[in-house]
Structures are given as C-alpha cells and as structure tokens.
Amino acid sequence: MSGLPFRAKIQQIRHLTPDIREMTLEMLEPSELVFRPGQAIAVTVPDTGSGSSLLRYFSLASPPRSSRQLVLLLNSQDRGKGSTFLLENELGVELQVSGPHGSFMLQHEPERTLLFIGTGTGIAPLWSMMATLLAESCFQTMTLLWGLRSESDRYYLQELEAWKSRHENFSYVLTLSQPSSAWKGNKGRVTDLLQELTTVEDSAAYVCGNRAMVKEVMDLLKRKGAGAIYRERHSENA
Ligand SMILES: Cc1cc2nc3c(=O)[nH]c(=O)nc-3n(C[C@H](O)[C@H](O)[C@H](O)COP(=O)(O)OP(=O)(O)OC[C@H]3O[C@@H](n4cnc5c(N)ncnc54)[C@H](O)[C@@H]3O)c2cc1C
C-alpha cells in the first residue's frame, strides 16, 4: 500500500454505541487529503514493548469532499495496540498518519446497480462511497445490506432514514444476528439477506467486513453471478 505521510489531530470522538467510536481527525499538514471513496489511512502507533512503531489501517468513512476532516469508525472492543492507543488519546493530540491507501474504491460503472454489503465497522468505506454518490445525485439504484449483532450495536440510523426519504434510488436493510426477543426486523446474517435477492447479475457489489464474512459473501455473490465484486477485509480474524 502506498500513501504520503501527513499530520492530523484528533478533533472529536463520538460514542455511537457502547462499542463504536466515531473519530474525526482534522488535517494539519498538508491541510487536505485527496482520496477516493473506499480508501484507508494508516496511523503510526508507538509500540512501547518493542520501542518501535506499528501501522494500523482505518477506512475513511467521510467522503472526499470533506477533505480537511477525516472520519473514522473504530471498534473500542478490539482492545489491541492500535485501538487502545487511538482511543486513549485526548482531543487535540497530533497523530502521524499516511494515506490514502488501498485499491478498494468506488468504480465508475453507471450502467450497474450498486450493492453495498458490510458488517460492523465494515460500513466505513461503504459510507464514504454512498455519501459521495448521493451528494452527486447519482441515479443508480443503491442498496445497503448491513449486518450487526444486536439492537444496541445500531448507529447512523437517522442518517440512513434521511437518505432513504430524500433519494428514491437508495434503500437499506439491516439485519441483526443476536437480537432481543422484542426485535421485529430482520434476523440473521447479511448472507441470509443476500440469498433472498433475486437478481445480482447487473450489480457491482462492494463488500467489507472480517475475513470470514468477506469470503462467505463473495462466494455467494459469485454463485449468484454478480456483475462485479470489490472487497476489503478489516480483520484477518473470523
Ligand atoms: C484496509 C483496512 C481498513 C481497516 N479499517 C478499519 C476501520 O475502519 N475500523 C476499524 O475498527 N478497524 C479497521 N481495520 C482494522 C484495524 O486496522 C486494526 O486491525 C484493528 O483496529 C485491530 O488493531 P489493534 O492494533 O487494535 O489490535 P492488535 O494489537 O493488532 O490485535 C489484534 C486483535 O487481537 C485481539 N487483542 C489484542 N490485544 C488484546 C487485549 N489486550 N485484550 C483483548 N483482545 C486483544 C483483538 O481481537 C484485536 O482485534 C482496517 C484494517 C485494514 C487492513
């Protein structure tokens, strides 16, 4: 992965759910980051144990038009070196970052319908893509299939409802793998939602989640004959 070094400071951290944090970074030097929807940045994390540093990648959830403020979605339950370092920092702390990284990015395929499939923080790069397309009044039919664990893991619901009411071509389906008994919505995994879709031949599918989810969704999309498939793995863990 390539990308240029830059400096940014932590401007805001919002608790979206008990586990998910939305972190906004303000670009310092240079003052803007040019990237494509779907791409990621890498944060340098000091490794106190070895005295050296580690790199941790995070997808940009914000669209490229907000190039001075970069939004990340972090899972505070990862509890590894990178997430702990980022989330224990105070507001205003400066980070060493590089980017943009990665080839997972929105393609120009106006003839296709668009299918966005994510689990957990896998929504981040998809969010940047959808926000970009909807702001450009894109006419393509867009569907988001989003898998989360339970009711308390849901976030960005107001934003999704606003998109749905403003854009006839946008729809989303949320499914919960471990909902409470009171949940009236979809139960199960995103693959269950995908099974129900009758036609994907005309679709470009963008998939983001952990390794096991990405593999399962890609296998299913291939079996169903999806027109094009693009994927990003956020974790090698199942
Ligand atoms: C292109 C790309 C984009 C990505 N985008 C995102 C994103 O948008 N949002 C996001 O949240 N992640 C994203 N990731 C994943 C992210 O880069 C890190 O891998 C993730 O945050 C875990 O890193 P870590 O340093 O916190 O954990 P590591 O130290 O690398 O540990 C790996 C795992 O081990 C376990 N673990 C380690 N230490 C402990 C401990 N003390 N207690 C309990 N468990 C522990 C945790 O399960 C942890 O996730 C992305 C990865 C890639 C490659």
The ligand as a MOL file (V3000), in Angstrom:
LIG
                    3D

  0  0  0     0  0            999 V3000
M  V30 BEGIN CTAB
M  V30 COUNTS 53 58 0 0 0
M  V30 BEGIN ATOM
M  V30 1 C -7.5660 -1.6120 4.8950 0
M  V30 2 C -8.0280 -1.7520 6.3270 0
M  V30 3 C -9.0120 -0.9090 6.8130 0
M  V30 4 C -9.4410 -1.0210 8.1360 0
M  V30 5 N -10.4220 -0.1830 8.5940 0
M  V30 6 C -10.8660 -0.2730 9.8680 0
M  V30 7 C -11.9090 0.5850 10.3440 0
M  V30 8 O -12.4410 1.4160 9.6080 0
M  V30 9 N -12.2980 0.4500 11.6420 0
M  V30 10 C -11.7230 -0.4800 12.4820 0
M  V30 11 O -12.1240 -0.5410 13.6720 0
M  V30 12 N -10.7400 -1.3010 12.0540 0
M  V30 13 C -10.2980 -1.2180 10.7780 0
M  V30 14 N -9.2960 -2.0480 10.3320 0
M  V30 15 C -8.6610 -2.9440 11.3080 0
M  V30 16 C -7.5670 -2.1610 12.0690 0
M  V30 17 O -6.5200 -1.8080 11.1700 0
M  V30 18 C -6.9280 -2.9850 13.1750 0
M  V30 19 O -6.5300 -4.2270 12.6650 0
M  V30 20 C -7.8690 -3.1930 14.3350 0
M  V30 21 O -8.2240 -1.9250 14.8820 0
M  V30 22 C -7.1860 -4.0180 15.4330 0
M  V30 23 O -5.9070 -3.4790 15.6530 0
M  V30 24 P -5.3120 -3.3560 17.0970 0
M  V30 25 O -3.9370 -2.8000 16.9980 0
M  V30 26 O -6.2730 -2.6440 17.9890 0
M  V30 27 O -5.2520 -4.8770 17.5270 0
M  V30 28 P -3.9550 -5.8320 17.5240 0
M  V30 29 O -2.9910 -5.4060 18.5760 0
M  V30 30 O -3.4440 -5.9460 16.1410 0
M  V30 31 O -4.6520 -7.1790 17.9740 0
M  V30 32 C -5.4480 -7.9220 17.0410 0
M  V30 33 C -6.6490 -8.4960 17.7840 0
M  V30 34 O -6.2130 -9.2500 18.9130 0
M  V30 35 C -7.1160 -9.1030 19.9990 0
M  V30 36 N -6.4470 -8.4380 21.1540 0
M  V30 37 C -5.2150 -7.8880 21.1490 0
M  V30 38 N -4.9150 -7.4000 22.3660 0
M  V30 39 C -5.9830 -7.6540 23.1680 0
M  V30 40 C -6.2890 -7.4050 24.5390 0
M  V30 41 N -5.4110 -6.8040 25.3500 0
M  V30 42 N -7.4980 -7.7920 25.0180 0
M  V30 43 C -8.3880 -8.4090 24.2180 0
M  V30 44 N -8.1530 -8.6870 22.9050 0
M  V30 45 C -6.9770 -8.3160 22.3880 0
M  V30 46 C -8.2650 -8.2380 19.5000 0
M  V30 47 O -9.2690 -9.0590 18.9580 0
M  V30 48 C -7.6100 -7.4570 18.3590 0
M  V30 49 O -8.5540 -7.0230 17.4030 0
M  V30 50 C -8.8680 -1.9850 8.9990 0
M  V30 51 C -7.8630 -2.8350 8.5090 0
M  V30 52 C -7.4530 -2.7290 7.1950 0
M  V30 53 C -6.3770 -3.6500 6.6930 0
M  V30 END ATOM
M  V30 BEGIN BOND
M  V30 1 1 1 2
M  V30 2 1 2 3
M  V30 3 2 2 52
M  V30 4 2 3 4
M  V30 5 1 4 5
M  V30 6 1 4 50
M  V30 7 2 5 6
M  V30 8 1 6 7
M  V30 9 1 6 13
M  V30 10 2 7 8
M  V30 11 1 7 9
M  V30 12 1 9 10
M  V30 13 2 10 11
M  V30 14 1 10 12
M  V30 15 2 12 13
M  V30 16 1 13 14
M  V30 17 1 14 15
M  V30 18 1 14 50
M  V30 19 1 15 16
M  V30 20 1 16 17
M  V30 21 1 16 18
M  V30 22 1 18 19
M  V30 23 1 18 20
M  V30 24 1 20 21
M  V30 25 1 20 22
M  V30 26 1 22 23
M  V30 27 1 23 24
M  V30 28 2 24 25
M  V30 29 1 24 26
M  V30 30 1 24 27
M  V30 31 1 27 28
M  V30 32 2 28 29
M  V30 33 1 28 30
M  V30 34 1 28 31
M  V30 35 1 31 32
M  V30 36 1 32 33
M  V30 37 1 33 34
M  V30 38 1 33 48
M  V30 39 1 34 35
M  V30 40 1 35 36
M  V30 41 1 35 46
M  V30 42 1 36 37
M  V30 43 1 36 45
M  V30 44 2 37 38
M  V30 45 1 38 39
M  V30 46 1 39 40
M  V30 47 2 39 45
M  V30 48 1 40 41
M  V30 49 2 40 42
M  V30 50 1 42 43
M  V30 51 2 43 44
M  V30 52 1 44 45
M  V30 53 1 46 47
M  V30 54 1 46 48
M  V30 55 1 48 49
M  V30 56 2 50 51
M  V30 57 1 51 52
M  V30 58 1 52 53
M  V30 END BOND
M  V30 END CTAB
M  END
